[in-house]
Amino acid sequence: MSEKKILIVGGSGFVGWNLASFLSRNYPVTLTWHRTLTPHPRVNSVQFGGLHDKDACVALVQQLNPSVVIYAAGISDPVRAEKDPAVMMLTHTNGANHMLIAADYVKAKSIFISSDYVFAGIEGNYHEGDTTIPYNALGKAKLSAENFIRSRSLNHVVIRCAPLLGRGTLDHPSWLDRLRDPMASSKKITLSRKQIHNPVHVRELATAIDRALQYDVRNKILHLGGLTRISEYDLAVRFLEHFGLGADRVVPFDSVLEYQYQDYSLNFTQTLKLLKTEALLLEQSFDLL
Ligand SMILES: NC(=O)c1ccc[n+]([C@@H]2O[C@H](COP(=O)([O-])OP(=O)(O)OC[C@H]3O[C@@H](n4cnc5c(N)ncnc54)[C@H](OP(=O)(O)O)[C@@H]3O)[C@@H](O)[C@H]2O)c1
């Protein structure tokens, strides 16, 4: 067990909970939760609703005194993000900034979970140094938090993730959990055929963080994605067929607004070299579910 203590802010969510579960095998982990909690036997948990309050964030972090603060609070669905600017501002901008300031007080490494939506989605295969031009609210909020962290912190890692695959909790089911939910099997799900990402299993994010801590990676942006570039619609169909479930209720989104392809895929060659990790095909990620 490493002596590095990890604090995961937003640890009750799909991403945070999976990170806590994986990383707690090698590190002492504490997570924060706000409204919901699925307890984990190896993980300490603290209820915390003060992301809007810088002093409360500093007090929490000083009390727990972690070596690493992973920020995994917020929204991952771009449609919900557009509808909820207040939560977006609170969790992605203010909360991330306050927790970064708090991490600096105790000289902890800050790890920020960002998204491929910081890019415009025109070219795809985005490298770390490519120009970021976010079009949606989620991408804009992520980029603003990234810029704050990069301008202020001397010990940070920003990980831009493609959509993450995995199993969530009862309160925070993953997108794939919702797809195979038998209770919802009669409902149609409309998905885009023209928005392309290269999804990656959430375990790969945990491995990347583990390696970044082992190699003490500092002040870097890392890209994390999988080997398969695929639309939301095709991903859902392949997932359901892989598990022998009918894909009839998944229908393609048919809108004049979707007149062109948007490719948000991330190039992650630099991450593989730096962290000595391996990339997975989509079916390999399905096998981990
Ligand atoms: N999921 C993905 O595919 C993906 C990909 C790239 C990046 N990300 C990023 O990863 C982060 C987590 O995503 P997720 O999929 O895990 O979302 P999620 O399952 O909805 O979890 C959201 C987390 O944020 C916390 N939270 C929300 N509002 C809060 C508030 N006002 N105060 C304190 N905590 C609050 C929730 O706590 P409670 O439930 O306890 O209230 C929960 O722990 C997001 O920033 C997202 O943009 C996700």
The ligand as an SDF file (V2000), in Angstrom:
LIG
                    3D

 48 52  0  0  0  0  0  0  0  0999 V2000
  -18.7560    9.7110  -17.7080 N   0  0  0  0  0  0  0  0  0  0  0  0
  -17.9550    9.9870  -18.7270 C   0  0  0  0  0  0  0  0  0  0  0  0
  -17.9770    9.3100  -19.7620 O   0  0  0  0  0  0  0  0  0  0  0  0
  -16.9900   11.1440  -18.6210 C   0  0  0  0  0  0  0  0  0  0  0  0
  -16.0700   11.3660  -19.6670 C   0  0  0  0  0  0  0  0  0  0  0  0
  -15.1930   12.4460  -19.5770 C   0  0  0  0  0  0  0  0  0  0  0  0
  -15.2320   13.2800  -18.4570 C   0  0  0  0  0  0  0  0  0  0  0  0
  -16.1320   13.0380  -17.4730 N   0  0  0  0  0  0  0  0  0  0  0  0
  -16.1970   13.9610  -16.3270 C   0  0  0  0  0  0  0  0  0  0  0  0
  -16.1000   13.2530  -15.1160 O   0  0  0  0  0  0  0  0  0  0  0  0
  -16.8840   13.9080  -14.1030 C   0  0  0  0  0  0  0  0  0  0  0  0
  -17.8230   12.9060  -13.4410 C   0  0  0  0  0  0  0  0  0  0  0  0
  -18.7040   12.3720  -14.4200 O   0  0  0  0  0  0  0  0  0  0  0  0
  -19.6660   11.1650  -14.0400 P   0  0  0  0  0  0  0  0  0  0  0  0
  -20.0320   10.4890  -15.2980 O   0  0  0  0  0  0  0  0  0  0  0  0
  -19.0700   10.3810  -12.9390 O   0  0  0  0  0  0  0  0  0  0  0  0
  -20.9530   11.9540  -13.4900 O   0  0  0  0  0  0  0  0  0  0  0  0
  -22.0000   11.4630  -12.3730 P   0  0  0  0  0  0  0  0  0  0  0  0
  -22.0970    9.9960  -12.3080 O   0  0  0  0  0  0  0  0  0  0  0  0
  -23.2420   12.2400  -12.6130 O   0  0  0  0  0  0  0  0  0  0  0  0
  -21.3420   11.9680  -10.9810 O   0  0  0  0  0  0  0  0  0  0  0  0
  -21.3190   13.3280  -10.6680 C   0  0  0  0  0  0  0  0  0  0  0  0
  -20.5900   13.5290   -9.3600 C   0  0  0  0  0  0  0  0  0  0  0  0
  -20.5640   14.9450   -9.0930 O   0  0  0  0  0  0  0  0  0  0  0  0
  -21.1260   15.1750   -7.7990 C   0  0  0  0  0  0  0  0  0  0  0  0
  -21.8480   16.4570   -7.7690 N   0  0  0  0  0  0  0  0  0  0  0  0
  -22.7860   16.8910   -8.6420 C   0  0  0  0  0  0  0  0  0  0  0  0
  -23.2440   18.0950   -8.2490 N   0  0  0  0  0  0  0  0  0  0  0  0
  -22.5640   18.4010   -7.0990 C   0  0  0  0  0  0  0  0  0  0  0  0
  -22.5820   19.5130   -6.2110 C   0  0  0  0  0  0  0  0  0  0  0  0
  -23.3850   20.5460   -6.4150 N   0  0  0  0  0  0  0  0  0  0  0  0
  -21.7470   19.4960   -5.1380 N   0  0  0  0  0  0  0  0  0  0  0  0
  -20.9280   18.4440   -4.9290 C   0  0  0  0  0  0  0  0  0  0  0  0
  -20.8680   17.3530   -5.7330 N   0  0  0  0  0  0  0  0  0  0  0  0
  -21.6820   17.3520   -6.7990 C   0  0  0  0  0  0  0  0  0  0  0  0
  -22.0980   14.0150   -7.5740 C   0  0  0  0  0  0  0  0  0  0  0  0
  -22.3160   13.8630   -6.1760 O   0  0  0  0  0  0  0  0  0  0  0  0
  -23.7330   13.3750   -5.5270 P   0  0  0  0  0  0  0  0  0  0  0  0
  -24.3750   12.3930   -6.4220 O   0  0  0  0  0  0  0  0  0  0  0  0
  -23.3410   12.7870   -4.2080 O   0  0  0  0  0  0  0  0  0  0  0  0
  -24.5670   14.5860   -5.3770 O   0  0  0  0  0  0  0  0  0  0  0  0
  -21.2920   12.8740   -8.1670 C   0  0  0  0  0  0  0  0  0  0  0  0
  -20.3090   12.4460   -7.2490 O   0  0  0  0  0  0  0  0  0  0  0  0
  -17.6260   15.0650  -14.7900 C   0  0  0  0  0  0  0  0  0  0  0  0
  -16.9320   16.2600  -14.5620 O   0  0  0  0  0  0  0  0  0  0  0  0
  -17.5480   14.6800  -16.2670 C   0  0  0  0  0  0  0  0  0  0  0  0
  -17.5810   15.8000  -17.1150 O   0  0  0  0  0  0  0  0  0  0  0  0
  -17.0040   11.9920  -17.5160 C   0  0  0  0  0  0  0  0  0  0  0  0
  1  2  1  0
  2  3  2  0
  2  4  1  0
  4  5  1  0
  4 48  2  0
  5  6  2  0
  6  7  1  0
  7  8  2  0
  8  9  1  0
  8 48  1  0
  9 10  1  0
  9 46  1  0
 10 11  1  0
 11 12  1  0
 11 44  1  0
 12 13  1  0
 13 14  1  0
 14 15  2  0
 14 16  1  0
 14 17  1  0
 17 18  1  0
 18 19  2  0
 18 20  1  0
 18 21  1  0
 21 22  1  0
 22 23  1  0
 23 24  1  0
 23 42  1  0
 24 25  1  0
 25 26  1  0
 25 36  1  0
 26 27  1  0
 26 35  1  0
 27 28  2  0
 28 29  1  0
 29 30  1  0
 29 35  2  0
 30 31  1  0
 30 32  2  0
 32 33  1  0
 33 34  2  0
 34 35  1  0
 36 37  1  0
 36 42  1  0
 37 38  1  0
 38 39  2  0
 38 40  1  0
 38 41  1  0
 42 43  1  0
 44 45  1  0
 44 46  1  0
 46 47  1  0
M  CHG  2   8   1  16  -1
M  END
$$$$
